Amino acid sequence: MSLGTAEDESGSEIHIPAEIDWHMLDKSKFFFLGAALFSGVSCALYPMVVLKTRQQVSSSRFSCLNISCAILRHEGLRGFYKGFGTSLMGTIPARALYMASLEITKSNVATAFLQFGFSETTAVAVANAAAGVTSAMAAQLVWTPIDVVSQRLMVQGSGGSKTTVLANLNSENYRNGFDAFRKIMCADGARGFYRGFGISILTYAPSNAVWWTSYSMVHRLIWGAFGSYLGNNNLGGGFRPDSKAMVAVQGLSAVMASGVSAIVTMPFDTIKTRLQVLDLQEGNGRRRPLTFVQTVRNLVKEGGLLACYRGLGPRWASMSMSATTMITTYEFLKRMSTKNQEDLSPP
């Protein structure tokens, strides 16, 4: 599948480096470099995830600034990295599953649709949507248990003020990720680590499908518009964008795709977070997990649809920064991991 050249009606050409397919990658280099690069990305963006999570479990509206100040005042800078060690442990295998599923599905589906006679635009759109769904489902098998543990650690303390969180926030005190793992296992068994798994799939599968489809379409539209501009101004003749232009277009496409994805899937993400973090206090003093219906009912009482969009700002910012960094890092990773030409040649 080639995405290498964008053309407009006047004949000007933009020579974009061709898409690198799964069979062209050195898998060991791809996964090793990917683990290192994406661990760094996770470290840089983790504070945004903490802010988003605390806003989502709050029964009142608090701004990011208020929550940030409360964390700094009561917990210090370390408060922005609660649960990071646990999250990082899950990032590596989850990313490996994600990237493998993404590339294999995208390559195979696109090839199949091209063979059936569909246009390249249609094949690419369908391939990206399918790849987004399968990669999200594969990653959630690993990521949901990690999410449950890390989010419990993220909201623990919640700025030292009980007014910032719901009364039914799990009150268990966790020393670290291993302690949280042990206590969740004792309290809820293995099922406790898959709280919200169904809603996670409903959140991340369409989110990934929307994101990758939007990204590929916006990416093509930008280069198409640029090609049209070159043609209208008689600047054609085979323009080859440099690395800065490539990164700029990838970044803009990622931000726009993240906005669409965040708005579409935010209610599911809020419900998922609450299912994974909050408990219901029963009359005998025991606590049990909230159900999906109870979670939705609580959100409706607190503010209806708008309550589902608490944390949209940090989520959009986090998704945009993460997606921009991810896609540029991802494209760089794929080019770094490409096999030598002699390795690609048939025997």
C-alpha positions as CSV (number, residue, x, y, z in Angstrom):
1,M,0.0,0.0,0.0
2,S,1.5,3.3,-1.1
3,L,0.7,6.7,0.3
4,G,3.8,8.2,-1.1
5,T,2.4,10.8,-3.5
6,A,-0.3,13.4,-3.3
7,E,-1.5,15.0,-6.6
8,D,-3.8,17.8,-7.5
9,E,-5.7,18.4,-10.7
10,S,-3.1,20.8,-12.2
11,G,-0.5,18.1,-12.0
12,S,1.7,19.4,-9.2
13,E,3.1,16.6,-7.1
14,I,4.0,16.4,-3.4
15,H,6.4,13.5,-2.9
16,I,5.7,12.2,0.6
17,P,7.8,9.3,1.9
18,A,5.9,6.0,1.2
19,E,3.9,4.3,4.0
20,I,6.0,1.7,5.8
21,D,4.1,-1.6,6.1
22,W,4.5,-4.3,8.7
23,H,6.6,-6.7,6.6
24,M,9.2,-3.9,6.1
25,L,9.9,-3.5,9.8
26,D,12.7,-5.1,11.9
27,K,10.4,-6.3,14.7
28,S,13.0,-6.5,17.5
29,K,14.2,-3.0,16.8
30,F,10.6,-1.8,16.4
31,F,9.5,-3.1,19.9
32,F,12.7,-2.2,21.7
33,L,12.9,1.4,20.5
34,G,9.1,1.7,20.9
35,A,9.2,0.7,24.5
36,A,11.9,3.3,25.2
37,L,10.3,6.2,23.2
38,F,6.8,5.7,24.5
39,S,7.9,5.3,28.1
40,G,9.4,8.8,27.8
41,V,6.2,10.1,26.3
42,S,4.1,8.6,29.1
43,C,6.4,10.2,31.7
44,A,5.9,13.7,30.1
45,L,2.1,13.5,29.8
46,Y,1.3,11.6,33.0
47,P,0.3,14.8,35.1
48,M,-2.4,15.5,32.6
49,V,-3.9,12.0,33.1
50,V,-3.9,12.6,36.9
51,L,-5.7,15.9,36.6
52,K,-8.3,14.4,34.2
53,T,-8.9,11.5,36.5
54,R,-9.4,13.6,39.6
55,Q,-11.8,15.9,37.7
56,Q,-13.8,12.9,36.5
57,V,-14.4,11.5,40.0
58,S,-15.2,14.8,41.5
59,S,-18.8,15.5,42.5
60,S,-18.3,19.2,42.0
61,R,-16.7,21.3,39.2
62,F,-13.1,22.2,40.0
63,S,-10.7,23.7,37.5
64,C,-7.4,22.2,36.5
65,L,-5.7,25.1,38.3
66,N,-7.6,24.5,41.6
67,I,-6.8,20.8,41.5
68,S,-3.1,21.5,40.5
69,C,-2.7,23.9,43.4
70,A,-4.3,21.5,45.9
71,I,-2.0,18.7,44.7
72,L,1.1,20.9,45.1
73,R,0.0,22.2,48.5
74,H,-0.9,18.8,50.0
75,E,1.2,16.3,48.1
76,G,4.0,18.2,46.3
77,L,5.2,17.4,42.8
78,R,5.1,13.7,43.6
79,G,1.3,13.9,43.6
80,F,1.3,14.4,39.8
81,Y,3.0,11.0,39.5
82,K,1.0,8.9,41.8
83,G,0.7,5.4,40.2
84,F,3.2,6.2,37.5
85,G,5.4,3.2,38.3
86,T,2.4,0.9,37.9
87,S,1.3,2.6,34.7
88,L,4.8,2.4,33.2
89,M,4.9,-1.4,33.9
90,G,1.7,-1.8,31.8
91,T,2.7,0.7,29.1
92,I,5.4,-1.6,27.6
93,P,3.4,-4.8,27.0
94,A,0.2,-2.8,26.2
95,R,2.1,-0.7,23.6
96,A,3.7,-3.8,22.1
97,L,0.2,-5.4,21.6
98,Y,-1.2,-2.1,20.4
99,M,1.5,-1.5,17.8
100,A,1.6,-5.1,16.5
101,S,-2.2,-5.3,16.2
102,L,-2.4,-1.8,14.5
103,E,0.3,-2.5,11.9
104,I,-0.9,-6.1,11.1
105,T,-4.5,-5.1,10.7
106,K,-3.9,-1.9,8.8
107,S,-1.6,-3.6,6.3
108,N,-3.8,-6.7,5.8
109,V,-7.2,-4.9,5.6
110,A,-5.8,-2.2,3.2
111,T,-4.3,-4.8,0.9
112,A,-7.5,-6.9,0.9
113,F,-9.7,-3.8,0.1
114,L,-7.4,-2.8,-2.8
115,Q,-7.6,-6.3,-4.2
116,F,-11.4,-6.1,-4.1
117,G,-11.2,-3.0,-6.3
118,F,-11.9,-0.3,-3.8
119,S,-10.1,3.1,-4.2
120,E,-7.0,3.8,-2.1
121,T,-8.8,6.5,-0.1
122,T,-11.6,4.0,0.9
123,A,-9.1,1.2,1.6
124,V,-7.0,3.5,3.8
125,A,-10.0,4.8,5.7
126,V,-11.4,1.3,6.4
127,A,-8.0,-0.1,7.3
128,N,-7.3,2.7,9.8
129,A,-10.8,2.2,11.4
130,A,-10.3,-1.5,11.7
131,A,-6.8,-1.2,13.0
132,G,-8.0,1.3,15.6
133,V,-10.6,-1.1,16.9
134,T,-8.4,-4.2,17.0
135,S,-5.4,-2.5,18.5
136,A,-7.5,-0.9,21.3
137,M,-9.2,-4.3,22.1
138,A,-5.8,-6.0,22.3
139,A,-4.2,-3.4,24.4
140,Q,-7.1,-3.3,26.9
141,L,-6.5,-6.9,27.9
142,V,-3.3,-5.6,29.6
143,W,-4.2,-2.0,30.2
144,T,-7.5,-2.3,32.1
145,P,-5.9,-4.0,35.2
146,I,-3.1,-1.5,35.1
147,D,-5.6,1.3,34.8
148,V,-7.6,0.1,37.8
149,V,-4.5,0.0,40.0
150,S,-2.9,3.2,38.8
151,Q,-6.2,5.2,39.0
152,R,-6.8,4.1,42.6
153,L,-3.3,5.5,43.4
154,M,-4.0,8.7,41.4
155,V,-7.0,9.7,43.4
156,Q,-5.7,8.6,46.8
157,G,-5.6,11.7,49.0
158,S,-7.2,13.9,46.3
159,G,-5.5,17.0,47.4
160,G,-6.1,16.4,51.1
161,S,-9.7,17.7,50.9
162,K,-12.8,15.5,51.0
163,T,-14.7,18.2,49.2
164,T,-12.9,17.5,46.0
165,V,-14.1,13.9,45.6
166,L,-17.2,11.9,45.9
167,A,-18.1,10.5,49.3
168,N,-18.0,7.0,47.9
169,L,-14.4,7.2,46.8
170,N,-12.6,4.0,47.7
171,S,-11.1,4.8,51.1
172,E,-8.5,2.0,51.1
173,N,-4.9,3.2,51.8
174,Y,-2.4,1.9,49.3
175,R,1.3,2.1,49.9
176,N,2.3,1.3,46.3
177,G,1.2,-0.5,43.2
178,F,2.0,-4.0,44.6
179,D,0.0,-3.2,47.8
180,A,-2.9,-2.0,45.7
181,F,-2.8,-5.1,43.6
182,R,-2.8,-7.4,46.7
183,K,-5.7,-5.5,48.3
184,I,-7.9,-5.4,45.2
185,M,-7.3,-9.1,44.7
186,C,-8.3,-9.9,48.3
187,A,-11.4,-7.6,48.2
188,D,-12.7,-8.3,44.7
189,G,-10.7,-11.2,43.3
190,A,-9.4,-11.3,39.7
191,R,-12.7,-9.6,38.5
192,G,-11.7,-6.5,40.4
193,F,-9.0,-5.8,37.9
194,Y,-11.4,-5.8,35.0
195,R,-13.8,-3.3,36.4
196,G,-15.1,-1.2,33.5
197,F,-13.5,-3.5,30.9
198,G,-16.7,-3.5,28.8
199,I,-17.0,0.3,29.0
200,S,-13.2,0.6,28.3
201,I,-13.7,-1.3,25.0
202,L,-16.7,1.0,24.3
203,T,-14.5,4.0,25.0
204,Y,-11.2,3.1,23.3
205,A,-12.3,1.0,20.4
206,P,-14.5,3.7,18.8
207,S,-12.0,6.4,20.0
208,N,-9.2,4.7,18.2
209,A,-11.3,4.0,15.1
210,V,-12.4,7.7,15.0
211,W,-8.9,8.9,15.7
212,W,-7.0,6.9,13.1
213,T,-9.7,7.4,10.4
214,S,-9.8,11.2,11.1
215,Y,-6.1,11.4,11.2
216,S,-5.6,9.7,7.8
217,M,-8.3,11.8,6.2
218,V,-7.1,15.1,7.7
219,H,-3.5,14.2,6.7
220,R,-4.5,13.6,3.1
221,L,-6.7,16.7,3.0
222,I,-3.9,18.9,4.2
223,W,-1.4,17.6,1.7
224,G,-4.1,17.8,-1.0
225,A,-4.8,21.4,-0.2
226,F,-1.1,22.1,-0.2
227,G,-0.7,20.5,-3.6
228,S,-3.6,22.6,-4.9
229,Y,-1.9,25.7,-3.5
230,L,1.3,24.8,-5.3
231,G,-0.5,24.2,-8.5
232,N,-2.5,27.4,-8.4
233,N,0.7,29.4,-7.8
234,N,2.7,27.6,-10.5
235,L,5.0,26.1,-7.8
236,G,4.6,22.5,-8.9
237,G,7.2,20.3,-10.4
238,G,7.7,17.7,-7.8
239,F,7.8,19.3,-4.3
240,R,9.5,17.2,-1.6
241,P,8.6,18.3,1.9
242,D,11.4,18.3,4.5
243,S,11.2,16.7,7.9
244,K,9.9,19.9,9.5
245,A,7.0,20.1,7.1
246,M,6.2,16.5,7.6
247,V,6.2,16.8,11.4
248,A,4.0,20.0,11.2
249,V,1.4,18.3,9.1
250,Q,1.4,15.2,11.3
251,G,1.1,17.3,14.4
252,L,-1.8,19.4,13.0
253,S,-3.6,16.2,11.8
254,A,-3.2,14.6,15.2
255,V,-4.6,17.6,17.1
256,M,-7.7,17.8,14.9
257,A,-8.2,14.0,15.1
258,S,-7.8,14.2,18.9
259,G,-10.5,16.9,19.2
260,V,-13.0,14.8,17.3
261,S,-12.2,11.7,19.2
262,A,-12.3,13.4,22.7
263,I,-15.7,14.9,22.1
264,V,-17.3,11.7,20.8
265,T,-16.0,9.4,23.5
266,M,-15.7,11.6,26.6
267,P,-18.9,10.4,28.3
268,F,-17.7,6.8,28.0
269,D,-14.3,7.7,29.5
270,T,-15.9,9.5,32.5
271,I,-18.2,6.5,33.2
272,K,-15.3,4.1,32.8
273,T,-13.1,6.0,35.3
274,R,-15.9,6.1,37.9
275,L,-16.6,2.4,37.6
276,Q,-12.9,1.7,38.1
277,V,-12.4,4.0,41.1
278,L,-15.7,4.5,43.0
279,D,-17.6,2.2,45.4
280,L,-21.1,2.1,46.9
281,Q,-21.4,2.4,50.7
282,E,-23.9,-0.1,52.0
283,G,-25.9,0.1,55.3
284,N,-23.8,-2.5,57.0
285,G,-20.6,-0.5,56.3
286,R,-19.5,-2.7,53.5
287,R,-18.5,-1.3,50.1
288,R,-19.2,-2.8,46.7
289,P,-18.5,-1.6,43.1
290,L,-21.0,0.7,41.5
291,T,-22.9,-0.6,38.6
292,F,-23.1,1.1,35.2
293,V,-26.7,2.2,35.8
294,Q,-25.8,3.7,39.2
295,T,-22.8,5.5,37.8
296,V,-24.9,7.1,35.0
297,R,-27.7,8.0,37.5
298,N,-25.1,9.8,39.7
299,L,-23.8,11.7,36.8
300,V,-27.3,12.8,35.7
301,K,-28.0,14.0,39.3
302,E,-24.7,16.0,39.4
303,G,-25.2,17.8,36.1
304,G,-26.5,15.7,33.3
305,L,-24.5,15.5,30.1
306,L,-22.2,18.3,31.2
307,A,-21.1,16.2,34.1
308,C,-19.8,13.6,31.7
309,Y,-17.6,16.2,30.1
310,R,-15.7,17.1,33.3
311,G,-12.0,16.8,32.5
312,L,-12.6,17.4,28.8
313,G,-10.0,20.1,28.8
314,P,-7.1,18.0,30.3
315,R,-8.2,15.0,28.2
316,W,-8.2,17.0,24.9
317,A,-4.9,18.6,25.8
318,S,-3.5,15.2,26.9
319,M,-4.8,13.4,23.8
320,S,-3.5,16.2,21.5
321,M,0.0,16.3,23.0
322,S,0.1,12.5,23.3
323,A,-1.2,12.0,19.8
324,T,1.1,14.6,18.3
325,T,4.1,13.2,20.1
326,M,2.9,9.6,19.5
327,I,2.4,10.0,15.7
328,T,5.7,11.8,15.1
329,T,7.5,9.4,17.4
330,Y,5.7,6.5,15.8
331,E,6.6,7.6,12.2
332,F,10.2,8.2,13.4
333,L,10.2,4.7,15.1
334,K,9.0,3.0,11.9
335,R,11.7,4.7,9.8
336,M,14.3,3.8,12.3
337,S,13.1,0.2,12.3
338,T,12.9,-0.3,8.6
339,K,14.8,-3.3,7.3
340,N,17.7,-2.7,4.9
341,Q,16.9,-2.9,1.2
342,E,18.7,-6.2,0.8
343,D,16.5,-7.7,3.6
344,L,13.4,-6.5,1.8
345,S,14.4,-8.1,-1.5
346,P,12.8,-11.5,-2.3
347,P,15.3,-14.4,-2.1
